[in-house]
C-alpha cells in the first residue's frame, strides 16, 4: 500500500528476517483473532519485511501466506511509489502512533498479478525487542471508489445540466442558504456581492439583487422585500419584476420534499416585447379590418342609393297596369333589372365575404325542414329558370327525412347559390334537379344537379377559390366568382361541408352536407300565394304615410309606389327635424325613415318620435342603404318595426305596408 505522492518506505534488505518471532509479541489466540478480521492485517518488522499476514491479506493481494511472510513490504506497493516510501517509514519510526495513513491522498496496493487496488490503511505501532515495528490494517475500498466515481459523475452531470439551463437557476437548502446555482443566476445576483455566493442566505442575496431592480420609492422597496421574505414559507411563489436596464423577469420558487427551495428566474423580455408587438399588430389588423369594413359599408351605401332608384323605377315600369309597356320596352326594362340585380348581388357577395373573413358572421343553428328550404328556393328561382328555359324540379325527400341542424338563412343562401349557378351555367332546354339524401349517421346531403356545360378538369381544383368561374370569367354569363367561396365557408361555420362532381359537356352536381337534428321533422304550412299590395287596394280607410328622405329620386319612387293606392296620402320631408314636426302635427299612420340624413340621423329621429306622446305609437320602417347584418340588427334593436335595405324589393315593401297599416285598424 502507498500514497500516490508519499508512499510508505520500503525495506532495502530482501533477506528474510532473522528473528520474526521477536516481532510477534502475541500467541496463537491473537493470530486467530487477526485471521477473523474483515480487513487485511500485516505486521511489518524493523527491517521493513512482512512478519505476519492474516487470511484476508491472502484474499486481497492474491498471495499465499507462505509466499508473502518474510517478503519486503515493497511486494504489495506499486513500483511507482516505492522510491519515496523510505522517508515516510523513517518519519513514522521516529514518532510512531496509531493513525490513518495518507488522509489527504489516494492509497493503492499491488496484487500478485500486478494489478492495483485502492486501499485505506490505518497504522498502529507494535512493541518488538528488535526495534520499531508496526501493524497495518488494510481495507479494500474499490467498491467505495466505484460508488464515489458514480456519485461524482452524477454530480458533474447535474452541475452540467444546471449550467446549460438558459435562465437563472438556484437551489437553497432547508436553512435557506444557497447550495447550487448556474452562472446565469450568479451573474444576476452576484454582481452586488464580494466573494463566493454559495452558502450565503437568501436574505443577503435578495438585498444585493434589489439594487438592480426597477423599484422606485423606499416604501416600494421595503414592501417588495417584505413580500419576498414572507413568500419563502409558502410551498410555491411566483412574481414578476423589471430590472433597471428594462428586462422583464418572472421568478418562481418551489419547495422540495427536503425543505429546500428551487428557484428559477425566466427572462421574459423577448416574450413581453413580442406580446406587445403582437398586440400592436393585432390592433393594427383590427383597425385595418374595421377600416375595410367601414369602406365597404360606405361604398355599399353609395352604390345602393342610386340602385334603389334604378331598380325601383324599373320594377314600377314592369308592374304598370295603367300604361303597360310594349314588348320592346319590356325587354329593355328586363335588361335594366337583370343588370341592376347582378350589381346588387356583387355588392352583397363582397360584403358577405368581407364579414366572413373578419369573423363577423353569426350563425344561429335551429331545426330546419329541408323540404321547406327546397320549396322556398324553387319558388324564388322559378321565374329566373323559366326565362332561361330551364326546367327546375325537386325530388321530394323520403318520408321521415330528418331536419337539418343549420342556420336557416345561411342554408337557404347555399342552396339558392347552387341552384342559381345550375340555371346560369345550363344549356337551353336543360334541367336543374334538387335532391336530398341521408349520409352517414347524423348527416344529410342536399344536391343540385344540372345538365349544363360542366367544369373543365384543369379548373376543378380552383372552383372554391375567390374570383374563379371555371373558365367563364370572360364569357357572356354574369357572375362574381365569390358565391361558391361564401357557400363553402358558411357550410363550415355550420359544421358542414360542400363539394361537387362534374363531367365536362355533361353537367355538374354541387352538394352541401349538414348535421341532422335529433327530432322528427315538423312540416310548416305553406302560405298561399298572393299579390303583395292587393289588401291595400281593398282597404276603404284613408291612410297617411310620412317618408323622411333627402334623395329626390327616392322620393319620386315612393310617390309612384303609392300612386296606385287612392286612399293613401304620401307626405315627404327632406330632413329628420322637419319630419318630426310633420309627424307631431299630422300624426301619420306610418313613417318610412332613411338612416343617413342631413342633420340628425334616423336613429336619433326615432328616439325623439318615441319621446313624444302623439308619435310614440306610430310604427316606423327603416329604409336605408346601410345593408350589413350589423346595421339591420342595430336598427331592429333601436325600435324600427322593419329594417328594409336599398335597393328595396317592391313586393317586400308592399308587404310591410300591408302588415303595419292594416294592423292599426
C-alpha positions, 0 to 999 in steps of 0.5 A, spaced: 500 500 500 502 507 498 500 514 497 500 516 490 505 522 492 508 519 499 508 512 499 510 508 505 518 506 505 520 500 503 525 495 506 532 495 502 534 488 505 530 482 501 533 477 506 528 474 510 528 476 517 532 473 522 528 473 528 520 474 526 518 471 532 521 477 536 516 481 532 510 477 534 509 479 541 502 475 541 500 467 541 496 463 537 489 466 540 491 473 537 493 470 530 486 467 530 483 473 532 487 477 526 485 471 521 477 473 523 478 480 521 474 483 515 480 487 513 487 485 511 492 485 517 500 485 516 505 486 521 511 489 518 518 488 522 524 493 523 527 491 517 521 493 513 519 485 511 512 482 512 512 478 519 505 476 519 499 476 514 492 474 516 487 470 511 484 476 508 491 479 506 491 472 502 484 474 499 486 481 497 493 481 494 492 474 491 498 471 495 499 465 499 501 466 506 507 462 505 509 466 499 508 473 502 511 472 510 518 474 510 517 478 503 519 486 503 513 490 504 515 493 497 511 486 494 504 489 495 506 497 493 506 499 486 513 500 483 511 507 482 511 509 489 516 505 492 522 510 491 519 515 496 516 510 501 523 510 505 522 517 508 515 516 510 517 509 514 523 513 517 518 519 519 513 514 522 519 510 526 521 516 529 514 518 532 510 512 531 502 512 533 496 509 531 493 513 525 490 513 518 495 513 513 495 518 507 488 522 509 489 527 504 491 522 498 489 516 494 492 509 497 493 503 492 496 496 493 499 491 488 496 484 487 500 478 485 498 479 478 500 486 478 494 489 478 492 495 483 487 496 488 485 502 492 486 501 499 485 505 506 490 503 511 490 505 518 497 504 522 498 502 529 505 501 532 507 494 535 512 493 541 518 488 538 525 487 542 528 488 535 526 495 534 520 499 531 515 495 528 508 496 526 501 493 524 497 495 518 490 494 517 488 494 510 481 495 507 479 494 500 475 500 498 474 499 490 467 498 491 467 505 495 471 508 489 466 505 484 460 508 488 464 515 489 466 515 481 458 514 480 456 519 485 461 524 482 459 523 475 452 524 477 454 530 480 458 533 474 452 531 470 447 535 474 452 541 475 452 540 467 445 540 466 444 546 471 449 550 467 446 549 460 439 551 463 438 558 459 435 562 465 437 563 472 437 557 476 438 556 484 437 551 489 437 553 497 437 548 502 432 547 508 436 553 512 435 557 506 442 558 504 444 557 497 447 550 495 447 550 487 446 555 482 448 556 474 452 562 472 446 565 469 443 566 476 450 568 479 451 573 474 444 576 476 445 576 483 452 576 484 454 582 481 452 586 488 456 581 492 464 580 494 466 573 494 463 566 493 455 566 493 454 559 495 452 558 502 450 565 503 442 566 505 437 568 501 436 574 505 443 577 503 442 575 496 435 578 495 438 585 498 444 585 493 439 583 487 434 589 489 439 594 487 438 592 480 431 592 480 426 597 477 423 599 484 422 606 485 420 609 492 423 606 499 416 604 501 416 600 494 422 597 496 421 595 503 414 592 501 417 588 495 422 585 500 417 584 505 413 580 500 419 576 498 421 574 505 414 572 507 413 568 500 419 563 502 414 559 507 409 558 502 410 551 498 410 555 491 411 563 489 411 566 483 412 574 481 414 578 476 419 584 476 423 589 471 430 590 472 433 597 471 436 596 464 428 594 462 428 586 462 422 583 464 423 577 469 418 572 472 421 568 478 418 562 481 420 558 487 418 551 489 419 547 495 422 540 495 420 534 499 427 536 503 425 543 505 429 546 500 427 551 495 428 551 487 428 557 484 428 559 477 428 566 474 425 566 466 427 572 462 421 574 459 423 580 455 423 577 448 416 574 450 413 581 453 416 585 447 413 580 442 406 580 446 406 587 445 408 587 438 403 582 437 398 586 440 400 592 436 399 588 430 393 585 432 390 592 433 393 594 427 389 588 423 383 590 427 383 597 425 385 595 418 379 590 418 374 595 421 377 600 416 375 595 410 369 594 413 367 601 414 369 602 406 365 597 404 359 599 408 360 606 405 361 604 398 355 599 399 351 605 401 353 609 395 352 604 390 345 602 393 342 609 393 342 610 386 340 602 385 334 603 389 332 608 384 334 604 378 331 598 380 325 601 383 323 605 377 324 599 373 320 594 377 314 600 377 315 600 369 314 592 369 308 592 374 304 598 370 297 596 369 295 603 367 300 604 361 303 597 360 309 597 356 310 594 349 314 588 348 320 592 346 320 596 352 319 590 356 325 587 354 329 593 355 326 594 362 328 586 363 335 588 361 335 594 366 333 589 372 337 583 370 343 588 370 341 592 376 340 585 380 347 582 378 350 589 381 346 588 387 348 581 388 356 583 387 355 588 392 352 583 397 357 577 395 363 582 397 360 584 403 358 577 405 365 575 404 368 581 407 364 579 414 366 572 413 373 573 413 373 578 419 369 573 423 363 577 423 358 572 421 353 569 426 350 563 425 344 561 429 343 553 428 335 551 429 331 545 426 330 546 419 325 542 414 329 541 408 323 540 404 321 547 406 328 550 404 327 546 397 320 549 396 322 556 398 328 556 393 324 553 387 319 558 388 324 564 388 328 561 382 322 559 378 321 565 374 329 566 373 329 558 370 323 559 366 326 565 362 332 561 361 328 555 359 330 551 364 326 546 367 327 546 375 324 540 379 325 537 386 325 530 388 321 530 394 325 527 400 323 520 403 318 520 408 321 521 415 327 525 412 330 528 418 331 536 419 337 539 418 341 542 424 343 549 420 342 556 420 336 557 416 338 563 412 345 561 411 342 554 408 337 557 404 343 562 401 347 555 399 342 552 396 339 558 392 347 559 390 347 552 387 341 552 384 342 559 381 349 557 378 345 550 375 340 555 371 346 560 369 351 555 367 345 550 363 344 549 356 337 551 353 332 546 354 336 543 360 334 541 367 336 543 374 334 537 379 334 538 387 335 532 391 336 530 398 339 524 401 341 521 408 349 520 409 352 517 414 349 517 421 347 524 423 348 527 416 344 529 410 346 531 403 342 536 399 344 536 391 343 540 385 344 537 379 344 540 372 345 538 365 349 544 363 356 545 360 360 542 366 367 544 369 373 543 365 378 538 369 384 543 369 379 548 373 376 543 378 381 544 383 380 552 383 372 552 383 372 554 391 377 559 390 375 567 390 374 570 383 374 563 379 368 561 374 371 555 371 373 558 365 367 563 364 370 569 367 370 572 360 364 569 357 357 572 356 354 569 363 354 574 369 357 572 375 362 574 381 366 568 382 365 569 390 358 565 391 361 558 391 367 561 396 361 564 401 357 557 400 363 553 402 365 557 408 358 558 411 357 550 410 363 550 415 361 555 420 355 550 420 359 544 421 358 542 414 361 541 408 360 542 400 363 539 394 361 537 387 362 532 381 362 534 374 363 531 367 365 536 362 359 537 356 355 533 361 353 537 367 355 538 374 352 536 381 354 541 387 352 538 394 352 541 401 352 536 407 349 538 414 348 535 421 341 532 422 337 534 428 335 529 433 327 530 432 322 528 427 321 533 422 315 538 423 312 540 416 310 548 416 304 550 412 305 553 406 302 560 405 298 561 399 300 565 394 298 572 393 299 579 390 303 583 395 299 590 395 292 587 393 289 588 401 291 595 400 287 596 394 281 593 398 282 597 404 276 603 404 280 607 410 284 613 408 291 612 410 297 617 411 304 615 410 310 620 412 317 618 408 323 622 411 328 622 405 333 627 402 334 623 395 329 626 390 329 620 386 327 616 392 322 620 393 319 620 386 319 612 387 315 612 393 310 617 390 309 612 384 309 606 389 303 609 392 300 612 386 296 606 385 293 606 392 287 612 392 286 612 399 293 613 401 296 620 402 304 620 401 307 626 405 315 627 404 320 631 408 327 632 406 330 632 413 329 628 420 327 635 424 322 637 419 319 630 419 318 630 426 314 636 426 310 633 420 309 627 424 307 631 431 302 635 427 299 630 422 300 624 426 301 619 420 299 612 420 306 610 418 313 613 417 318 610 412 325 613 415 332 613 411 338 612 416 343 617 413 340 624 413 342 631 413 342 633 420 340 628 425 340 621 423 334 616 423 336 613 429 336 619 433 329 621 429 326 615 432 328 616 439 325 623 439 318 620 435 318 615 441 319 621 446 313 624 444 306 622 446 302 623 439 308 619 435 310 614 440 305 609 437 306 610 430 310 604 427 316 606 423 320 602 417 327 603 416 329 604 409 336 605 408 342 603 404 346 601 410 345 593 408 350 589 413 347 584 418 350 589 423 346 595 421 339 591 420 340 588 427 342 595 430 336 598 427 331 592 429 334 593 436 333 601 436 325 600 435 324 600 427 318 595 426 322 593 419 329 594 417 328 594 409 335 595 405 336 599 398 335 597 393 328 595 396 324 589 393 317 592 391 313 586 393 317 586 400 315 593 401 308 592 399 308 587 404 310 591 410 305 596 408 300 591 408 302 588 415 303 595 419 297 599 416 292 594 416 294 592 423 292 599 426 285 598 424 
